Amino acid sequence: MYASSNIARAGYQADQVAFVAALDRAHARSFHSYFTQYVLTDDETGYIAVDEGDYGALPKTMLDRVVDTVPTKLTDEF
């Protein structure tokens, strides 16, 4: 069972190395950002990590490509 329909569409051809690299990048960025990090499918590189703060609310075309999210580790509420 796949957790995402985007991964299911890619099937066995999914580039796991690119996915793990994008997920690692999203986790690393989450420690330095107040925004959620997203891992998206990408036709050229396989997967990419984007910061919600870079785009504001993600457009529908990007939301359809989300395969994983990493919440922020920063908070300004103490």
PyMOL Python script that loads the backbone (N, CA, C, O; Angstrom):
from pymol import cmd

cmd.read_pdbstr("""\
ATOM      1  N   MET A   1       0.840  -1.184   0.000  1.00  0.00           N
ATOM      2  CA  MET A   1       0.000   0.000   0.000  1.00  0.00           C
ATOM      3  C   MET A   1       0.877   1.237   0.000  1.00  0.00           C
ATOM      4  O   MET A   1       1.793   1.352   0.814  1.00  0.00           O
ATOM      5  N   TYR A   2       0.603   2.159  -0.906  1.00  0.00           N
ATOM      6  CA  TYR A   2       1.350   3.406  -0.990  1.00  0.00           C
ATOM      7  C   TYR A   2       0.660   4.478  -0.160  1.00  0.00           C
ATOM      8  O   TYR A   2      -0.568   4.529  -0.089  1.00  0.00           O
ATOM      9  N   ALA A   3       1.469   5.340   0.471  1.00  0.00           N
ATOM     10  CA  ALA A   3       0.920   6.427   1.269  1.00  0.00           C
ATOM     11  C   ALA A   3       0.487   7.594   0.394  1.00  0.00           C
ATOM     12  O   ALA A   3      -0.278   8.447   0.844  1.00  0.00           O
ATOM     13  N   SER A   4       0.954   7.647  -0.824  1.00  0.00           N
ATOM     14  CA  SER A   4       0.635   8.758  -1.707  1.00  0.00           C
ATOM     15  C   SER A   4       0.298   8.241  -3.097  1.00  0.00           C
ATOM     16  O   SER A   4       0.933   7.317  -3.604  1.00  0.00           O
ATOM     17  N   SER A   5      -0.704   8.848  -3.697  1.00  0.00           N
ATOM     18  CA  SER A   5      -1.049   8.453  -5.062  1.00  0.00           C
ATOM     19  C   SER A   5       0.046   8.852  -6.045  1.00  0.00           C
ATOM     20  O   SER A   5       0.188   8.226  -7.096  1.00  0.00           O
ATOM     21  N   ASN A   6       0.829   9.894  -5.716  1.00  0.00           N
ATOM     22  CA  ASN A   6       1.934  10.296  -6.588  1.00  0.00           C
ATOM     23  C   ASN A   6       3.019   9.226  -6.627  1.00  0.00           C
ATOM     24  O   ASN A   6       3.576   8.951  -7.690  1.00  0.00           O
ATOM     25  N   ILE A   7       3.325   8.623  -5.484  1.00  0.00           N
ATOM     26  CA  ILE A   7       4.309   7.548  -5.461  1.00  0.00           C
ATOM     27  C   ILE A   7       3.747   6.327  -6.173  1.00  0.00           C
ATOM     28  O   ILE A   7       4.473   5.636  -6.886  1.00  0.00           O
ATOM     29  N   ALA A   8       2.469   6.059  -5.986  1.00  0.00           N
ATOM     30  CA  ALA A   8       1.842   4.908  -6.631  1.00  0.00           C
ATOM     31  C   ALA A   8       1.919   5.026  -8.147  1.00  0.00           C
ATOM     32  O   ALA A   8       2.157   4.031  -8.832  1.00  0.00           O
ATOM     33  N   ARG A   9       1.719   6.242  -8.685  1.00  0.00           N
ATOM     34  CA  ARG A   9       1.806   6.434 -10.134  1.00  0.00           C
ATOM     35  C   ARG A   9       3.220   6.180 -10.639  1.00  0.00           C
ATOM     36  O   ARG A   9       3.399   5.668 -11.744  1.00  0.00           O
ATOM     37  N   ALA A  10       4.226   6.533  -9.843  1.00  0.00           N
ATOM     38  CA  ALA A  10       5.612   6.339 -10.256  1.00  0.00           C
ATOM     39  C   ALA A  10       5.988   4.862 -10.183  1.00  0.00           C
ATOM     40  O   ALA A  10       6.865   4.401 -10.913  1.00  0.00           O
ATOM     41  N   GLY A  11       5.315   4.122  -9.294  1.00  0.00           N
ATOM     42  CA  GLY A  11       5.553   2.692  -9.181  1.00  0.00           C
ATOM     43  C   GLY A  11       6.998   2.357  -8.883  1.00  0.00           C
ATOM     44  O   GLY A  11       7.671   3.072  -8.142  1.00  0.00           O
ATOM     45  N   TYR A  12       7.474   1.267  -9.463  1.00  0.00           N
ATOM     46  CA  TYR A  12       8.821   0.795  -9.196  1.00  0.00           C
ATOM     47  C   TYR A  12       9.886   1.646  -9.862  1.00  0.00           C
ATOM     48  O   TYR A  12      11.073   1.484  -9.582  1.00  0.00           O
ATOM     49  N   GLN A  13       9.477   2.550 -10.739  1.00  0.00           N
ATOM     50  CA  GLN A  13      10.442   3.399 -11.412  1.00  0.00           C
ATOM     51  C   GLN A  13      10.820   4.623 -10.578  1.00  0.00           C
ATOM     52  O   GLN A  13      11.637   5.440 -11.002  1.00  0.00           O
ATOM     53  N   ALA A  14      10.231   4.745  -9.406  1.00  0.00           N
ATOM     54  CA  ALA A  14      10.540   5.886  -8.549  1.00  0.00           C
ATOM     55  C   ALA A  14      12.017   5.864  -8.174  1.00  0.00           C
ATOM     56  O   ALA A  14      12.561   4.815  -7.829  1.00  0.00           O
ATOM     57  N   ASP A  15      12.647   6.998  -8.240  1.00  0.00           N
ATOM     58  CA  ASP A  15      14.062   7.099  -7.932  1.00  0.00           C
ATOM     59  C   ASP A  15      14.220   7.285  -6.424  1.00  0.00           C
ATOM     60  O   ASP A  15      14.080   8.394  -5.909  1.00  0.00           O
ATOM     61  N   GLN A  16      14.509   6.206  -5.733  1.00  0.00           N
ATOM     62  CA  GLN A  16      14.585   6.241  -4.275  1.00  0.00           C
ATOM     63  C   GLN A  16      15.737   7.107  -3.774  1.00  0.00           C
ATOM     64  O   GLN A  16      15.627   7.728  -2.717  1.00  0.00           O
ATOM     65  N   VAL A  17      16.819   7.155  -4.505  1.00  0.00           N
ATOM     66  CA  VAL A  17      17.945   7.986  -4.091  1.00  0.00           C
ATOM     67  C   VAL A  17      17.545   9.454  -4.102  1.00  0.00           C
ATOM     68  O   VAL A  17      17.862  10.186  -3.165  1.00  0.00           O
ATOM     69  N   ALA A  18      16.862   9.891  -5.132  1.00  0.00           N
ATOM     70  CA  ALA A  18      16.409  11.280  -5.219  1.00  0.00           C
ATOM     71  C   ALA A  18      15.375  11.579  -4.138  1.00  0.00           C
ATOM     72  O   ALA A  18      15.360  12.674  -3.577  1.00  0.00           O
ATOM     73  N   PHE A  19      14.507  10.606  -3.844  1.00  0.00           N
ATOM     74  CA  PHE A  19      13.497  10.801  -2.805  1.00  0.00           C
ATOM     75  C   PHE A  19      14.153  10.984  -1.443  1.00  0.00           C
ATOM     76  O   PHE A  19      13.807  11.905  -0.703  1.00  0.00           O
ATOM     77  N   VAL A  20      15.097  10.113  -1.109  1.00  0.00           N
ATOM     78  CA  VAL A  20      15.773  10.202   0.185  1.00  0.00           C
ATOM     79  C   VAL A  20      16.575  11.499   0.276  1.00  0.00           C
ATOM     80  O   VAL A  20      16.608  12.124   1.336  1.00  0.00           O
ATOM     81  N   ALA A  21      17.213  11.909  -0.803  1.00  0.00           N
ATOM     82  CA  ALA A  21      17.965  13.171  -0.800  1.00  0.00           C
ATOM     83  C   ALA A  21      17.035  14.357  -0.582  1.00  0.00           C
ATOM     84  O   ALA A  21      17.360  15.254   0.195  1.00  0.00           O
ATOM     85  N   ALA A  22      15.893  14.382  -1.246  1.00  0.00           N
ATOM     86  CA  ALA A  22      14.936  15.475  -1.067  1.00  0.00           C
ATOM     87  C   ALA A  22      14.352  15.461   0.337  1.00  0.00           C
ATOM     88  O   ALA A  22      14.153  16.520   0.931  1.00  0.00           O
ATOM     89  N   LEU A  23      14.077  14.289   0.872  1.00  0.00           N
ATOM     90  CA  LEU A  23      13.549  14.182   2.230  1.00  0.00           C
ATOM     91  C   LEU A  23      14.590  14.637   3.253  1.00  0.00           C
ATOM     92  O   LEU A  23      14.246  15.322   4.216  1.00  0.00           O
ATOM     93  N   ASP A  24      15.855  14.267   3.055  1.00  0.00           N
ATOM     94  CA  ASP A  24      16.930  14.729   3.940  1.00  0.00           C
ATOM     95  C   ASP A  24      17.056  16.249   3.890  1.00  0.00           C
ATOM     96  O   ASP A  24      17.239  16.902   4.918  1.00  0.00           O
ATOM     97  N   ARG A  25      16.956  16.806   2.677  1.00  0.00           N
ATOM     98  CA  ARG A  25      17.037  18.256   2.531  1.00  0.00           C
ATOM     99  C   ARG A  25      15.869  18.935   3.247  1.00  0.00           C
ATOM    100  O   ARG A  25      16.059  19.961   3.899  1.00  0.00           O
ATOM    101  N   ALA A  26      14.674  18.379   3.134  1.00  0.00           N
ATOM    102  CA  ALA A  26      13.503  18.950   3.806  1.00  0.00           C
ATOM    103  C   ALA A  26      13.676  18.911   5.322  1.00  0.00           C
ATOM    104  O   ALA A  26      13.346  19.875   6.013  1.00  0.00           O
ATOM    105  N   HIS A  27      14.195  17.796   5.839  1.00  0.00           N
ATOM    106  CA  HIS A  27      14.438  17.703   7.286  1.00  0.00           C
ATOM    107  C   HIS A  27      15.489  18.714   7.725  1.00  0.00           C
ATOM    108  O   HIS A  27      15.319  19.367   8.755  1.00  0.00           O
ATOM    109  N   ALA A  28      16.564  18.856   6.971  1.00  0.00           N
ATOM    110  CA  ALA A  28      17.610  19.819   7.323  1.00  0.00           C
ATOM    111  C   ALA A  28      17.072  21.254   7.296  1.00  0.00           C
ATOM    112  O   ALA A  28      17.381  22.051   8.182  1.00  0.00           O
ATOM    113  N   ARG A  29      16.276  21.575   6.292  1.00  0.00           N
ATOM    114  CA  ARG A  29      15.720  22.924   6.180  1.00  0.00           C
ATOM    115  C   ARG A  29      14.700  23.210   7.280  1.00  0.00           C
ATOM    116  O   ARG A  29      14.522  24.364   7.670  1.00  0.00           O
ATOM    117  N   SER A  30      14.032  22.176   7.783  1.00  0.00           N
ATOM    118  CA  SER A  30      12.991  22.380   8.793  1.00  0.00           C
ATOM    119  C   SER A  30      13.548  22.944  10.095  1.00  0.00           C
ATOM    120  O   SER A  30      12.814  23.574  10.856  1.00  0.00           O
ATOM    121  N   PHE A  31      14.837  22.727  10.362  1.00  0.00           N
ATOM    122  CA  PHE A  31      15.449  23.259  11.580  1.00  0.00           C
ATOM    123  C   PHE A  31      15.733  24.753  11.476  1.00  0.00           C
ATOM    124  O   PHE A  31      16.003  25.396  12.490  1.00  0.00           O
ATOM    125  N   HIS A  32      15.678  25.321  10.264  1.00  0.00           N
ATOM    126  CA  HIS A  32      16.036  26.712  10.048  1.00  0.00           C
ATOM    127  C   HIS A  32      14.914  27.524   9.414  1.00  0.00           C
ATOM    128  O   HIS A  32      15.159  28.617   8.902  1.00  0.00           O
ATOM    129  N   SER A  33      13.696  27.012   9.439  1.00  0.00           N
ATOM    130  CA  SER A  33      12.575  27.688   8.798  1.00  0.00           C
ATOM    131  C   SER A  33      11.345  27.621   9.693  1.00  0.00           C
ATOM    132  O   SER A  33      11.154  26.661  10.440  1.00  0.00           O
ATOM    133  N   TYR A  34      10.525  28.644   9.605  1.00  0.00           N
ATOM    134  CA  TYR A  34       9.254  28.652  10.333  1.00  0.00           C
ATOM    135  C   TYR A  34       8.130  28.026   9.509  1.00  0.00           C
ATOM    136  O   TYR A  34       6.980  28.015   9.948  1.00  0.00           O
ATOM    137  N   PHE A  35       8.442  27.514   8.341  1.00  0.00           N
ATOM    138  CA  PHE A  35       7.425  26.998   7.430  1.00  0.00           C
ATOM    139  C   PHE A  35       7.567  25.499   7.218  1.00  0.00           C
ATOM    140  O   PHE A  35       8.643  24.929   7.400  1.00  0.00           O
ATOM    141  N   THR A  36       6.470  24.873   6.834  1.00  0.00           N
ATOM    142  CA  THR A  36       6.463  23.457   6.494  1.00  0.00           C
ATOM    143  C   THR A  36       7.291  23.223   5.242  1.00  0.00           C
ATOM    144  O   THR A  36       7.265  24.026   4.309  1.00  0.00           O
ATOM    145  N   GLN A  37       8.024  22.121   5.228  1.00  0.00           N
ATOM    146  CA  GLN A  37       8.815  21.727   4.063  1.00  0.00           C
ATOM    147  C   GLN A  37       8.051  20.637   3.326  1.00  0.00           C
ATOM    148  O   GLN A  37       7.461  19.757   3.952  1.00  0.00           O
ATOM    149  N   TYR A  38       8.059  20.693   2.000  1.00  0.00           N
ATOM    150  CA  TYR A  38       7.346  19.712   1.188  1.00  0.00           C
ATOM    151  C   TYR A  38       8.316  18.991   0.262  1.00  0.00           C
ATOM    152  O   TYR A  38       9.242  19.602  -0.274  1.00  0.00           O
ATOM    153  N   VAL A  39       8.105  17.708   0.076  1.00  0.00           N
ATOM    154  CA  VAL A  39       8.819  16.930  -0.933  1.00  0.00           C
ATOM    155  C   VAL A  39       7.841  16.716  -2.073  1.00  0.00           C
ATOM    156  O   VAL A  39       6.757  16.168  -1.876  1.00  0.00           O
ATOM    157  N   LEU A  40       8.228  17.153  -3.273  1.00  0.00           N
ATOM    158  CA  LEU A  40       7.365  17.077  -4.455  1.00  0.00           C
ATOM    159  C   LEU A  40       8.023  16.222  -5.527  1.00  0.00           C
ATOM    160  O   LEU A  40       9.248  16.134  -5.611  1.00  0.00           O
ATOM    161  N   THR A  41       7.190  15.599  -6.340  1.00  0.00           N
ATOM    162  CA  THR A  41       7.722  14.918  -7.515  1.00  0.00           C
ATOM    163  C   THR A  41       8.151  15.970  -8.521  1.00  0.00           C
ATOM    164  O   THR A  41       7.571  17.053  -8.588  1.00  0.00           O
ATOM    165  N   ASP A  42       9.170  15.643  -9.303  1.00  0.00           N
ATOM    166  CA  ASP A  42       9.691  16.562 -10.306  1.00  0.00           C
ATOM    167  C   ASP A  42      10.081  15.758 -11.532  1.00  0.00           C
ATOM    168  O   ASP A  42      10.741  14.726 -11.416  1.00  0.00           O
ATOM    169  N   ASP A  43       9.681  16.222 -12.701  1.00  0.00           N
ATOM    170  CA  ASP A  43       9.959  15.487 -13.933  1.00  0.00           C
ATOM    171  C   ASP A  43      11.445  15.405 -14.259  1.00  0.00           C
ATOM    172  O   ASP A  43      11.892  14.422 -14.851  1.00  0.00           O
ATOM    173  N   GLU A  44      12.219  16.423 -13.882  1.00  0.00           N
ATOM    174  CA  GLU A  44      13.633  16.448 -14.235  1.00  0.00           C
ATOM    175  C   GLU A  44      14.521  15.739 -13.228  1.00  0.00           C
ATOM    176  O   GLU A  44      15.396  14.964 -13.615  1.00  0.00           O
ATOM    177  N   THR A  45      14.307  15.992 -11.929  1.00  0.00           N
ATOM    178  CA  THR A  45      15.207  15.449 -10.910  1.00  0.00           C
ATOM    179  C   THR A  45      14.609  14.297 -10.121  1.00  0.00           C
ATOM    180  O   THR A  45      15.316  13.684  -9.321  1.00  0.00           O
ATOM    181  N   GLY A  46      13.372  13.988 -10.306  1.00  0.00           N
ATOM    182  CA  GLY A  46      12.714  12.921  -9.540  1.00  0.00           C
ATOM    183  C   GLY A  46      11.911  13.493  -8.392  1.00  0.00           C
ATOM    184  O   GLY A  46      10.687  13.367  -8.357  1.00  0.00           O
ATOM    185  N   TYR A  47      12.609  14.133  -7.439  1.00  0.00           N
ATOM    186  CA  TYR A  47      11.958  14.738  -6.277  1.00  0.00           C
ATOM    187  C   TYR A  47      12.694  16.013  -5.905  1.00  0.00           C
ATOM    188  O   TYR A  47      13.901  16.125  -6.118  1.00  0.00           O
ATOM    189  N   ILE A  48      11.963  16.976  -5.346  1.00  0.00           N
ATOM    190  CA  ILE A  48      12.560  18.210  -4.863  1.00  0.00           C
ATOM    191  C   ILE A  48      11.945  18.560  -3.520  1.00  0.00           C
ATOM    192  O   ILE A  48      10.849  18.107  -3.189  1.00  0.00           O
ATOM    193  N   ALA A  49      12.664  19.376  -2.743  1.00  0.00           N
ATOM    194  CA  ALA A  49      12.155  19.893  -1.477  1.00  0.00           C
ATOM    195  C   ALA A  49      11.882  21.376  -1.645  1.00  0.00           C
ATOM    196  O   ALA A  49      12.725  22.108  -2.162  1.00  0.00           O
ATOM    197  N   VAL A  50      10.709  21.826  -1.212  1.00  0.00           N
ATOM    198  CA  VAL A  50      10.366  23.247  -1.275  1.00  0.00           C
ATOM    199  C   VAL A  50       9.871  23.707   0.087  1.00  0.00           C
ATOM    200  O   VAL A  50       9.332  22.925   0.870  1.00  0.00           O
ATOM    201  N   ASP A  51      10.063  24.984   0.348  1.00  0.00           N
ATOM    202  CA  ASP A  51       9.662  25.619   1.593  1.00  0.00           C
ATOM    203  C   ASP A  51       8.361  26.364   1.343  1.00  0.00           C
ATOM    204  O   ASP A  51       8.256  27.131   0.386  1.00  0.00           O
ATOM    205  N   GLU A  52       7.379  26.145   2.193  1.00  0.00           N
ATOM    206  CA  GLU A  52       6.097  26.818   2.046  1.00  0.00           C
ATOM    207  C   GLU A  52       6.266  28.335   2.041  1.00  0.00           C
ATOM    208  O   GLU A  52       5.487  29.039   1.398  1.00  0.00           O
ATOM    209  N   GLY A  53       7.271  28.846   2.745  1.00  0.00           N
ATOM    210  CA  GLY A  53       7.525  30.282   2.801  1.00  0.00           C
ATOM    211  C   GLY A  53       7.989  30.855   1.481  1.00  0.00           C
ATOM    212  O   GLY A  53       7.837  32.052   1.241  1.00  0.00           O
ATOM    213  N   ASP A  54       8.559  30.016   0.611  1.00  0.00           N
ATOM    214  CA  ASP A  54       9.009  30.480  -0.699  1.00  0.00           C
ATOM    215  C   ASP A  54       7.837  30.794  -1.615  1.00  0.00           C
ATOM    216  O   ASP A  54       7.961  31.626  -2.514  1.00  0.00           O
ATOM    217  N   TYR A  55       6.702  30.142  -1.399  1.00  0.00           N
ATOM    218  CA  TYR A  55       5.576  30.248  -2.322  1.00  0.00           C
ATOM    219  C   TYR A  55       4.299  30.768  -1.680  1.00  0.00           C
ATOM    220  O   TYR A  55       3.297  30.942  -2.374  1.00  0.00           O
ATOM    221  N   GLY A  56       4.304  31.022  -0.376  1.00  0.00           N
ATOM    222  CA  GLY A  56       3.059  31.326   0.307  1.00  0.00           C
ATOM    223  C   GLY A  56       2.230  30.056   0.326  1.00  0.00           C
ATOM    224  O   GLY A  56       2.776  28.972   0.529  1.00  0.00           O
ATOM    225  N   ALA A  57       0.959  30.159   0.125  1.00  0.00           N
ATOM    226  CA  ALA A  57       0.140  28.951  -0.004  1.00  0.00           C
ATOM    227  C   ALA A  57       0.509  28.293  -1.337  1.00  0.00           C
ATOM    228  O   ALA A  57       0.484  28.941  -2.383  1.00  0.00           O
ATOM    229  N   LEU A  58       0.844  27.024  -1.291  1.00  0.00           N
ATOM    230  CA  LEU A  58       1.264  26.333  -2.515  1.00  0.00           C
ATOM    231  C   LEU A  58       0.120  26.295  -3.519  1.00  0.00           C
ATOM    232  O   LEU A  58      -1.019  26.003  -3.155  1.00  0.00           O
ATOM    233  N   PRO A  59       0.417  26.589  -4.778  1.00  0.00           N
ATOM    234  CA  PRO A  59      -0.623  26.500  -5.812  1.00  0.00           C
ATOM    235  C   PRO A  59      -1.060  25.051  -6.020  1.00  0.00           C
ATOM    236  O   PRO A  59      -0.323  24.116  -5.704  1.00  0.00           O
ATOM    237  N   LYS A  60      -2.248  24.884  -6.545  1.00  0.00           N
ATOM    238  CA  LYS A  60      -2.818  23.540  -6.742  1.00  0.00           C
ATOM    239  C   LYS A  60      -1.893  22.649  -7.564  1.00  0.00           C
ATOM    240  O   LYS A  60      -1.796  21.452  -7.292  1.00  0.00           O
ATOM    241  N   THR A  61      -1.217  23.203  -8.559  1.00  0.00           N
ATOM    242  CA  THR A  61      -0.325  22.389  -9.392  1.00  0.00           C
ATOM    243  C   THR A  61       0.822  21.803  -8.580  1.00  0.00           C
ATOM    244  O   THR A  61       1.307  20.712  -8.883  1.00  0.00           O
ATOM    245  N   MET A  62       1.252  22.520  -7.556  1.00  0.00           N
ATOM    246  CA  MET A  62       2.315  21.999  -6.694  1.00  0.00           C
ATOM    247  C   MET A  62       1.738  21.048  -5.644  1.00  0.00           C
ATOM    248  O   MET A  62       2.350  20.028  -5.329  1.00  0.00           O
ATOM    249  N   LEU A  63       0.572  21.377  -5.105  1.00  0.00           N
ATOM    250  CA  LEU A  63      -0.044  20.510  -4.094  1.00  0.00           C
ATOM    251  C   LEU A  63      -0.319  19.114  -4.640  1.00  0.00           C
ATOM    252  O   LEU A  63      -0.236  18.131  -3.904  1.00  0.00           O
ATOM    253  N   ASP A  64      -0.641  19.023  -5.906  1.00  0.00           N
ATOM    254  CA  ASP A  64      -0.914  17.726  -6.517  1.00  0.00           C
ATOM    255  C   ASP A  64       0.330  16.845  -6.601  1.00  0.00           C
ATOM    256  O   ASP A  64       0.218  15.631  -6.776  1.00  0.00           O
ATOM    257  N   ARG A  65       1.513  17.445  -6.480  1.00  0.00           N
ATOM    258  CA  ARG A  65       2.764  16.701  -6.590  1.00  0.00           C
ATOM    259  C   ARG A  65       3.406  16.380  -5.244  1.00  0.00           C
ATOM    260  O   ARG A  65       4.469  15.761  -5.211  1.00  0.00           O
ATOM    261  N   VAL A  66       2.784  16.786  -4.122  1.00  0.00           N
ATOM    262  CA  VAL A  66       3.349  16.558  -2.788  1.00  0.00           C
ATOM    263  C   VAL A  66       3.302  15.069  -2.444  1.00  0.00           C
ATOM    264  O   VAL A  66       2.261  14.424  -2.567  1.00  0.00           O
ATOM    265  N   VAL A  67       4.454  14.533  -2.009  1.00  0.00           N
ATOM    266  CA  VAL A  67       4.504  13.137  -1.573  1.00  0.00           C
ATOM    267  C   VAL A  67       4.817  13.014  -0.084  1.00  0.00           C
ATOM    268  O   VAL A  67       4.547  11.975   0.519  1.00  0.00           O
ATOM    269  N   ASP A  68       5.390  14.074   0.521  1.00  0.00           N
ATOM    270  CA  ASP A  68       5.694  14.031   1.949  1.00  0.00           C
ATOM    271  C   ASP A  68       5.823  15.453   2.466  1.00  0.00           C
ATOM    272  O   ASP A  68       6.140  16.371   1.711  1.00  0.00           O
ATOM    273  N   THR A  69       5.576  15.629   3.756  1.00  0.00           N
ATOM    274  CA  THR A  69       5.733  16.931   4.397  1.00  0.00           C
ATOM    275  C   THR A  69       6.581  16.773   5.646  1.00  0.00           C
ATOM    276  O   THR A  69       6.571  15.724   6.291  1.00  0.00           O
ATOM    277  N   VAL A  70       7.312  17.825   5.979  1.00  0.00           N
ATOM    278  CA  VAL A  70       8.116  17.855   7.189  1.00  0.00           C
ATOM    279  C   VAL A  70       7.754  19.147   7.921  1.00  0.00           C
ATOM    280  O   VAL A  70       7.989  20.237   7.399  1.00  0.00           O
ATOM    281  N   PRO A  71       7.186  19.037   9.123  1.00  0.00           N
ATOM    282  CA  PRO A  71       6.798  20.250   9.844  1.00  0.00           C
ATOM    283  C   PRO A  71       8.030  21.013  10.327  1.00  0.00           C
ATOM    284  O   PRO A  71       9.105  20.436  10.493  1.00  0.00           O
ATOM    285  N   THR A  72       7.862  22.304  10.548  1.00  0.00           N
ATOM    286  CA  THR A  72       8.959  23.129  11.038  1.00  0.00           C
ATOM    287  C   THR A  72       9.394  22.709  12.436  1.00  0.00           C
ATOM    288  O   THR A  72       8.596  22.207  13.227  1.00  0.00           O
ATOM    289  N   LYS A  73      10.648  22.919  12.717  1.00  0.00           N
ATOM    290  CA  LYS A  73      11.177  22.650  14.065  1.00  0.00           C
ATOM    291  C   LYS A  73      11.327  23.947  14.847  1.00  0.00           C
ATOM    292  O   LYS A  73      11.591  23.911  16.049  1.00  0.00           O
ATOM    293  N   LEU A  74      11.163  25.111  14.178  1.00  0.00           N
ATOM    294  CA  LEU A  74      11.267  26.397  14.825  1.00  0.00           C
ATOM    295  C   LEU A  74       9.903  26.867  15.305  1.00  0.00           C
ATOM    296  O   LEU A  74       8.881  26.599  14.674  1.00  0.00           O
ATOM    297  N   THR A  75       9.901  27.560  16.409  1.00  0.00           N
ATOM    298  CA  THR A  75       8.669  28.179  16.884  1.00  0.00           C
ATOM    299  C   THR A  75       9.040  29.458  17.609  1.00  0.00           C
ATOM    300  O   THR A  75      10.073  29.519  18.277  1.00  0.00           O
ATOM    301  N   ASP A  76       8.212  30.473  17.485  1.00  0.00           N
ATOM    302  CA  ASP A  76       8.470  31.714  18.207  1.00  0.00           C
ATOM    303  C   ASP A  76       7.515  31.865  19.391  1.00  0.00           C
ATOM    304  O   ASP A  76       7.400  32.944  19.974  1.00  0.00           O
ATOM    305  N   GLU A  77       6.836  30.780  19.735  1.00  0.00           N
ATOM    306  CA  GLU A  77       5.920  30.786  20.874  1.00  0.00           C
ATOM    307  C   GLU A  77       6.571  30.049  22.041  1.00  0.00           C
ATOM    308  O   GLU A  77       6.843  28.851  21.962  1.00  0.00           O
ATOM    309  N   PHE A  78       6.813  30.780  23.115  1.00  0.00           N
ATOM    310  CA  PHE A  78       7.434  30.156  24.291  1.00  0.00           C
ATOM    311  C   PHE A  78       6.502  30.223  25.464  1.00  0.00           C
ATOM    312  O   PHE A  78       6.841  29.751  26.549  1.00  0.00           O
TER     313      PHE A  78
END
""", "prot")
cmd.dss("prot")
cmd.show_as("cartoon", "prot")
cmd.util.cbc("prot")
cmd.orient("prot")
